[in-house]
């Protein structure tokens, strides 16, 4: 067992999974459907193009933005409340765009996430991380072997045989053996 601390991006924290909260998360039944916008609307991307408005506010809500101080779990109702307030406002700030999240559930208000690893929100409540502390996906490399598919953040899906669908750019190997830098530079 490796006891070394993980280096996690802010605002994530390393914490063990509390047994009583695991029980709380296991409760409930039914279904919940969330969509970023209604059928006659578009789902908008943030000005910084890092992700959609909906995804940005969903991540906030999963971190406890729709919760009160002391809450230890995020429930469906916390997600709905936060998304209903923030997504339309952010869309309006994009120059008057309309985006209204859609929700449909036939279930009880079950817990979907732990707030701060189950420690709960502090007395001052949730606070948006500073600009430099916000989580942003970093570059990554994915390797596909055998059959299957990989969907990457730049909208590229690579399937069996290395067939790519979507925008392709940068250093990308489409099947076969990797071309080592400096070897066979004229190969297509």
N, C-alpha and C positions, 0 to 999 in steps of 0.2 A: 504494500500500500504506500503510495506516494503522498506525503503530508505537505508537500510544497504548495504554497498559495498560487492560485491561478491569477494571471494578469488579465482582468476583464475590462472592457471599455466602460467608461462612465455612461450612464448612471447605474450599471449592473453591479451587483454585489455577490460575493461568494457566500453561500449559506447552506447548511444542511436542511433537508426536507423534514419539517416538524411532523411527527406522527399524527397528532390531533388534526392538523390542517389537511393532511392527506385524506383522512376520513371525511372531512368536510367537502373536499373536492370530489370525492367518490359518490356523494349523495345526488339524488335527482334522476330524472328520466325525461324523455321526450326529445324534441328537436328544436333547433333555433336556426333561422336562415337570416343572414345579413348580406345586404348588397350595398355597394358604394353609392348608387344613385337609383332613382326611379327609371322606369323604362323609357320615358320621353326626355330624359336628361343625359348629359355626358358626365363622365367621371374625370375630373381635372387633375393635372399634374402640378406640383409646386413650382414656383418660379426658379428655384435652384435645381430643378429636374432630378432631384435625388429619389423621389418617390411620389406617389399620388397624395392628394390632400387627405383622402379617406385613410390611407395606410398610415400616414403621419399621425393623425388623430387617434386611430385605433391603437397604435403603439403607445401613445400617451395614456389612453384609457387603460390599457393592460398594465401600465406602470402605476396606476392609481389616480390619474388626473380627475376622474369622475367620482372619487371617493371622499369620505370625510376623515378627519384626523382620528387615528385609532383603528380604522378599518384594517383588517388583516387579509381579506380576500376581495377580489374584483368579481362582481356578479353581473349577470346579463343586464340588469337594470342600470348598473354603473356605465356599461358600454353604451347603451342606448341613450342615456341622458347626456353623456359627454359628446358622443358623435352627433346627436341631434342639435346641440348648441354650436359646436365648433366647425363642423364641415360646411353648413350653409354660409356661415360668416366668412370663413376662409375663401370660399368660392366667390362671394360678393366682393371681397377685397382684390380678387383677380380681375377686376374691371366689370363687375356686375354679372358674373356667371351665376348660373343656378345649379345647385347640386344638393339633393335631399336624400340622405340615406334611407334605405328601405329595410324594415325588420318584420319578421313573421315568426312567431314561436308558439308552440303548444306544449308548454312545460312550466315547471315552477322556476323561480328566479334562482338558478343554481350558480355556484362559484365556478369561474373559468380560469382564474389565475391567483397567485399569491402576491400580496403587496409587499415589496422589499423583502422577498424571501420569507414571508410570513411574519416579519417583525411589525408590520403595519406602518401607517403614515405617522410622522411625528406630529406634535401638537399644532405646529404651524400649517399642517396639511401638505398637499402636493405642491411642489414648485418645479416649474419647467427648468430643465438643465440649461446651464449657460451654453452659448453657441458653440464653444470649443469642446464642450462635454457631451454634446448630443451624439447618440450612436449613429454612425453612418457605415454602411457596408464597406469593407475594404476589398482590395483586389484579391482574387482567388484563382486557383487553378483546379480544373476538374479533369479527371481522366476516365474515359469510358472504355471498358473492356467487355468483350462478349456482346450480348444483346442488352437492350435497355435504352434509356434516354436520359439526357441531362438538359434541364432548362436553366439558362444562365440569365443574370440580371440584365444583359444587353439584348434580350429577346432572341437569343440563339438557342435552338433545340438541336442537339446532336443525337441521332438514333443509331441503330445497329449499322455497322459498316462505316460509321463516321459521316453519315449524310447529315448536312447542316441545313436547317430551315430558318430563315430570318436574316437579320443584318450580320454580316461576317466582316470582321476587321481585326487588326492587330496580329499577333502571332497565333495562328490557328492551324493545327494539323488535321486534315480531313482524311483519315484512314491511313493505312500503311504504317511503315516505320517512321518515327520522327526524323526530321531532317536536322542534323546537328549543325550548328552555326559554323560556317566556313566550309562545310562539306557539300559539294554538288549545288552551289549557289544558283546555277542556271536551271535547276529543276523547277517545274511548275507546281 
